[in-house]
């Protein structure tokens, strides 16, 4: 069964796409936790960060560099946060690795 992200990548579910290339897609989160909340999702399914392998290094680096570029285009020069949830206790709700880019407000520490 496909995850919601696989359905978005395959255009089975509409989404507000902000970036797409051969490695990833970036969309606006439908339940934003900040004024800017973007999800950067690898097209090749990686279930979670704890299950990555050395061969995923290029993809993982690409996701972070894409987050940096999106932060620039979204005018987040005052600051932003990058989050990757892992497992149910880590807040993971979709078993398909993705990077959250959050900004546009003061972030608090420690996070929730």
N, C-alpha and C positions, 0 to 999 in steps of 0.2 A: 504494500500500500504506500502511495506517495505521501510525503509530508507536504504541508501547506507551502513550504518554500520550493519544493520540486514542482508543484503545480503553478506557482508564480513564474518560475524559470521557464516552464513549458507553455506559458501564456494561457493556462487553463483557468486561472484566477486573475482578474485585473489588479493592477497595483500602480502606485505612483513611482515610476522608475526614474531615478536621478542619475544613474551611471550603469553602464554595462560594457563589458569587454569579454574576451574569451575565457577568463578565469572566474569572474564574479559578476554579481548584479547588486546594486544598491537601491533600496526602496525606503520610502517613509514608513515608519512604524504606525500601525492603525490604532495603537493605544499609547500615544506618546507620553513619556515621563519627563519631558523637558520641551521647551519651545522648538528645539531642533532634536529630533530623534530618528536616526537613520540606521537601517540594518544593512550590513555588508555581508553578503552570503556567497560562499564559493559555489560554483555551478556543479562541481564534482562533490558528491555528498561525502562529508566527513562527519561522523555522528557527533563527536564531542572532542574538545581539546585534549582530554586525557587519553584518547584513543588515536592520537596523531602518531605519525612515524617520521623518521628522518626524511623520507621522500616527500613529505608535506611542507618542507621548509620554504620552498619557493611560493607556494600558495599562501601560507601564513604571512610571510613577509609582504606579499602583494596585497592582502587584505588590510594590513596596517598602513601601507603606503597609500592605498585608496582612501582610507579613512582620513589621512592627513590632507589629501587633495580635496576631498569633500568638505573638510573643515574650512579650508581656504575659500572655497566657492560659496559656503554658507555664512561667511563673515563671522567666524568663531575665533577671531584673533585674540579676544580677551580670555579665552580658555575653553576647554572641552574635556570630556571624559570618554574613554574607550573601555568597554566592558565586554568580557566573554564569560557567560555563565556555563557551569559544568555540573551536570547531575541535578537531581531534584532538590537537594539541600542547597545547591548553588544558584537556584532560581531558573534552571533550564526548563523551558516549557515546550520546545520543539527539538526533537533529537536530530538536528542538522546544525552543525557548528555555524555560528554567525557572530559578527562583531557589532555591538551597539555603539553608535557615535551619538553622544548627548551633549547639548550645549544650549546657550541662549539664556542661561540663568546661573546663579551662584550654586555650585555643587557643595554638598555638605560632606563632612568626614567625621566618623566613619560612615560608609554607606550602609543602607538598610539591612 
